[in-house]
Amino acid sequence: MSEIFDRTIMAELSEDGRSRRQAMLMGGAALAAAAAGSLLPGGARAGAAGKTEKPIDFLFAIYPNGTLLDFAGPNEILSLLPDTKVRFASPAGGLVTLEKGVIFGPTEKLSDVQKVDVICVPGALDLSAMMKPEILRHVRRLSETARYVTSVCTGSIILAASGVLKGKRSACHWAFLNVLKEYGAIPDPARIVKDGRFMSGGGVTAGIDFGMAIAAELRGAQAAQEVQLLVQYDPQPPFHAGNPLDAPPKIRDAVFKILPGSENGLMRPIL
Amino acid sequence: MSEIFDRTIMAELSEDGRSRRQAMLMGGAALAAAAAGSLLPGGARAGAAGKTEKPIDFLFAIYPNGTLLDFAGPNEILSLLPDTKVRFASPAGGLVTLEKGVIFGPTEKLSDVQKVDVICVPGALDLSAMMKPEILRHVRRLSETARYVTSVCTGSIILAASGVLKGKRSACHWAFLNVLKEYGAIPDPARIVKDGRFMSGGGVTAGIDFGMAIAAELRGAQAAQEVQLLVQYDPQPPFHAGNPLDAPPKIRDAVFKILPGSENGLMRPIL
């Protein structure tokens, strides 16, 4: 598949090149912004002024059937953070078919990644692609040398299965939270959980809050808040049904029925 | 590129097939969930019980250099909504290289899409791929027959440029909000704006709130709230800097400097 992948990338880059050439006609900030391929003109990022720190290597370990928003949320935050290089890896490398058939990439092959500063494992219902012993071994290997070992949603179940969360507190999607116990981790229902160098977010959308928290941890509160304003993260949900404690009983009971076992935090992921 | 694209899809589907075969060993809910390729087991979706309505065709019109989270947010909400079919289209069809070089797909070719119930145009800094007259013509054509014409972030500038927002109130990323006036639309700083059949969200992360609002509009408050609980949308940002009115002055001023013109809502997108 790597040849197909390379040719696809090349075709896309060439298309991208056209946009950039067009942008060059604009001059000034627009030109620089197009070159940076970012919301931020001039290649600048939030809080970047004068910084000369070594870039942080931030790796999302994604996989087939994964949930897009679990990593698309924190990716948007981390990608705008100064001196931070976001990378994606997956068990097979290349393009990855996520939940609902969407294709995302490019990704490096997980086994090819030597070392990162932060590893983040996002979640899904179907964790099977990551639950193979040879893949869990790479998750463990990268976790042992990372400054921060992190997850969003049921990604914490993958981390736990790799053996690195023994005795550590961790968040998880509420419906699956207590599955963590089966791997020796300590379930914590909070939306963002930090236990030493382990940081985790709750279900799906919690990835954005987690992203903000790790951004502040990595580059300080000023830079994190600048990114927050850049992505206008001032959430105003039109309803209040986002966790089982606050949701109206009618909503909660309907969802308990959709997700068997979730009333006890014991919905089974596909392992 | 279509041959490459087809071969990539086939390779990925075959890989996907392996996961599903493995999931079959689990039996029961897990099997059904794997077959549905969704967080929800049994092919069920929130509030779906007994419904026989015609599925809603919900189209995201995406494009090269677009911002992933602008549509990944509402996509997660809409994909879990009952009787709702989410589609993606782009100017050239196939895989699309978004901002920061990430590849997303598959997409239909925009000119091939006949008619949809909802069109949603997400945003970016670089709108140039959508600003070509022949592409704007398709945006206008689909908007004229859609039940709802919607956008996230600077996607409203694309809609406005296509001519469909004349005299309509619309949201936009705060930094670009007043650019809407140049196309005869009425800028509204609210996070979610509804003006008749036109609905829009503010910058980037507002796409999730917009997604919740349109979900309720399309399938009712019960179904929308069930999805909210499924994706644990109970936001708890660790800082309060998500809009220029609330952000600490130090944060706001730094971002005004990063985004020239934004203090007046007149940051220039790439057109």
Interface residues (C-beta under 8 A of the other chain):
Chain A: M1 I4 F5 R7 T8 I9 A11 E12 L13 E15 D16 S19 Q22 A23 M26 A29 A30 A33 A34 G37 S38 L39 L40 P41 A44 A46 G47 P64 N65 T67 L68 L69 A72 G73 N75 E76 S79 V86 F88 A92 L95 V96 T97 E99 K100 G101 V102 I103 F104 G105 P106 A124 L125 D126 S128 A129 C153 H173 W174 R191 I192 G202 G203 V204 T205 A206 I208 D209 M212 A213 A216 A221 Q222 A224 Q225 E226 Q228 L229 L230 V231 Q232 Y233 D234 P235 Q236 P237 P238 F239 H240 A241 G242 N243 P244 D246 A247 P248 K250 I251 R252 A254 V255 I258 L259 P260 R268 I270 L271
Chain B: M1 I4 F5 R7 T8 I9 A11 E12 L13 E15 D16 S19 Q22 A23 M26 A29 A30 A33 A34 G37 S38 L39 L40 P41 A44 A46 G47 P64 N65 T67 L68 L69 A72 G73 N75 E76 S79 V86 F88 A92 L95 V96 T97 E99 K100 G101 V102 I103 F104 G105 P106 A124 L125 D126 S128 A129 C153 H173 W174 R191 I192 G202 G203 V204 T205 A206 I208 D209 M212 A213 A216 A221 Q222 A224 Q225 E226 Q228 L229 L230 V231 Q232 Y233 D234 P235 Q236 P237 P238 F239 H240 A241 G242 N243 P244 D246 A247 P248 K250 I251 R252 A254 V255 I258 L259 P260 R268 I270 L271
